[in-house]
Amino acid sequence: PSHYAPEQLVADVAQVLEQLAPGADVVGASMGGQIALRAAAAGVAMRRLVLVDVPPRAPANVVDRRSVFGTPKVYASREEALRRFRVVPSDTRAPASTLAQIAQHSIRPLGDGRYGLKFDHRMFDAPAVEPPADMLDHVRVPVLLLRGESSDILDAETAYAMARRLVDCRLVTIPAAGHHIFLDNQVAFVEAVKDFLRAKED
């Protein structure tokens, strides 16, 4: 009722995989990737894991942005909500048409003529919970770690350290991309994921 603990989100992932897709490949980006990483470390059954610009813990600039997410955004009209929609971080190479399409699916009516964003701001009410220091050592599935070349969330040093700690990890830096890899360089993103899955099938 008050906030979402990481353990609750990991349990959700475990239930989805167990009931709908046992042994599936899991792709997680940003916060979703952090939850997927925690799930893999906890032994949740998955075949392979793709982490899209995911550090093992939130860097300081992400913690600073929690206040941005924690305050509900309310707009007087649908048009205003669409006009003011932004991705966070805002630095992206995504075409305006792509961002406009995302915006169309990211707002909802509040029932009083106004509009808000389609997520529960209470996710950010609780303080950030640090993962266990040895979390990476418990991941036993093959991992593809994708890093955006100009990402301000996952720096190169952290990415290399993660790749060394994980038992079976392929690190790929995606050029011409920041944190929003799948928006900034869609072709390179898809090819990297396909190459990883094909190689592991072989």
C-alpha positions in Angstrom: 0.0 0.0 0.0 2.8 2.5 0.7 5.7 1.5 -1.5 7.2 -1.2 -3.6 10.1 -3.1 -2.1 12.6 -4.7 -4.6 11.8 -8.1 -3.0 8.2 -7.7 -4.0 9.1 -6.8 -7.6 11.5 -9.8 -7.8 8.6 -12.0 -6.5 6.4 -10.7 -9.3 9.0 -11.6 -11.9 9.3 -15.1 -10.4 5.6 -15.6 -10.5 5.3 -14.5 -14.2 8.1 -16.8 -15.2 6.9 -19.7 -13.2 3.3 -19.5 -14.4 3.6 -18.2 -18.0 7.2 -18.7 -19.3 9.3 -21.2 -17.3 12.9 -21.0 -18.4 12.4 -18.0 -20.6 15.0 -15.5 -21.7 14.6 -12.2 -19.8 15.4 -8.8 -21.1 15.5 -5.9 -18.6 16.2 -2.3 -19.2 17.1 0.3 -16.6 15.0 -0.3 -13.4 13.5 -3.4 -14.9 17.0 -4.7 -15.5 18.0 -4.1 -11.9 15.0 -6.2 -10.8 15.8 -8.9 -13.4 19.4 -8.9 -12.1 18.2 -9.3 -8.5 15.9 -12.1 -9.7 18.7 -14.0 -11.4 20.9 -13.6 -8.3 18.1 -15.0 -6.2 17.9 -18.1 -8.4 14.7 -17.3 -10.2 14.5 -19.7 -13.1 15.4 -18.1 -16.4 17.5 -19.3 -19.3 19.5 -16.2 -20.2 19.5 -12.5 -19.2 20.0 -9.4 -21.2 20.7 -6.2 -19.2 20.2 -3.0 -21.1 22.3 -0.2 -19.5 21.9 -1.6 -16.0 24.4 -0.9 -13.2 24.3 -3.2 -10.2 23.2 -0.3 -8.0 21.6 3.1 -8.9 24.3 5.8 -9.4 24.1 9.1 -7.6 22.5 10.9 -10.5 19.6 8.4 -10.6 19.1 8.8 -6.8 19.0 12.5 -7.4 16.2 12.1 -10.0 14.0 10.2 -7.6 12.3 13.5 -6.7 11.3 13.9 -10.4 9.5 10.6 -10.4 8.1 10.8 -6.9 6.0 13.9 -7.6 2.8 13.1 -9.5 2.6 15.1 -12.8 -0.9 16.3 -13.6 -1.8 18.1 -16.9 -4.9 20.1 -17.7 -5.5 18.3 -21.0 -4.4 15.4 -23.1 -2.7 17.8 -25.5 -0.7 19.4 -22.7 0.4 16.0 -21.4 1.5 14.9 -24.9 3.3 18.2 -25.5 5.2 18.1 -22.2 6.1 14.4 -22.2 9.9 13.6 -21.9 12.0 10.5 -21.4 14.3 10.5 -18.4 17.2 11.1 -18.8 16.1 13.5 -21.5 19.2 13.0 -23.7 18.1 10.7 -26.5 18.6 10.3 -30.2 15.2 8.8 -30.7 13.2 10.3 -33.6 10.4 12.7 -32.6 7.9 10.4 -34.2 9.0 7.5 -31.9 8.8 9.7 -28.8 5.4 10.9 -29.8 4.2 7.3 -30.1 5.6 6.5 -26.7 3.8 9.5 -25.2 0.5 8.4 -26.7 0.8 5.2 -24.6 2.3 6.8 -21.4 -0.5 9.0 -20.2 -3.9 8.2 -18.8 -7.1 10.2 -17.9 -7.5 10.9 -14.2 -11.3 11.0 -14.3 -11.7 14.7 -13.8 -10.7 16.0 -17.2 -7.0 16.0 -16.3 -4.2 13.6 -17.4 -1.3 12.0 -15.6 1.5 9.6 -16.4 0.8 5.9 -16.5 2.8 4.7 -13.5 2.4 4.8 -9.7 4.6 7.5 -8.3 4.6 5.7 -5.0 7.2 3.4 -6.4 9.7 6.1 -5.5 8.4 7.0 -2.0 10.6 4.5 -0.2 14.4 5.1 0.0 16.6 3.3 -2.5 17.6 -0.2 -1.2 21.1 -1.2 -1.9 21.5 -4.7 -3.4 23.8 -7.2 -1.6 27.5 -6.6 -2.2 28.0 -10.1 -3.6 24.9 -10.1 -5.8 26.8 -10.5 -9.1 28.6 -13.6 -7.8 25.2 -15.4 -7.5 24.1 -15.0 -11.1 24.6 -18.3 -12.8 22.9 -17.7 -16.2 24.6 -16.3 -19.3 24.3 -12.5 -19.4 24.5 -10.0 -22.2 25.3 -6.6 -20.8 24.6 -3.7 -23.2 25.9 -0.3 -22.4 25.1 2.9 -24.3 28.3 4.5 -25.5 27.3 7.9 -24.0 25.2 6.6 -21.1 25.3 8.6 -17.9 23.8 5.7 -16.0 26.3 2.9 -16.7 29.8 4.1 -17.2 32.5 2.1 -18.9 34.5 1.3 -15.7 31.4 -0.1 -14.0 30.4 -2.1 -17.0 33.8 -3.7 -17.3 33.8 -4.5 -13.6 30.4 -6.2 -13.9 31.6 -8.3 -16.8 34.5 -9.5 -14.9 32.4 -10.4 -11.8 29.6 -12.3 -13.7 30.4 -15.9 -14.4 29.3 -15.8 -18.0 29.0 -12.3 -19.4 29.3 -10.7 -22.8 29.7 -6.9 -22.7 28.7 -4.9 -25.8 28.9 -1.1 -26.0 26.3 0.2 -28.4 27.5 3.2 -30.4 25.4 6.4 -30.9 23.3 5.6 -27.9 22.8 6.8 -24.4 20.8 5.2 -21.6 17.8 4.6 -24.0 19.7 2.2 -26.2 16.6 0.6 -27.8 15.4 4.1 -28.8 18.7 5.7 -29.8 20.1 2.8 -31.9 17.4 0.3 -32.6 19.3 -1.6 -35.3 22.4 -2.2 -33.2 20.3 -3.1 -30.1 18.4 -5.8 -32.0 21.4 -7.2 -33.7 23.4 -7.5 -30.4 20.5 -9.3 -28.7 19.9 -11.6 -31.7 23.7 -12.4 -31.9 23.8 -13.3 -28.2 20.7 -15.5 -28.3 21.9 -17.3 -31.5 25.3 -17.9 -30.1 23.9 -19.4 -26.9 21.5 -21.6 -28.9 24.5 -23.0 -30.8 
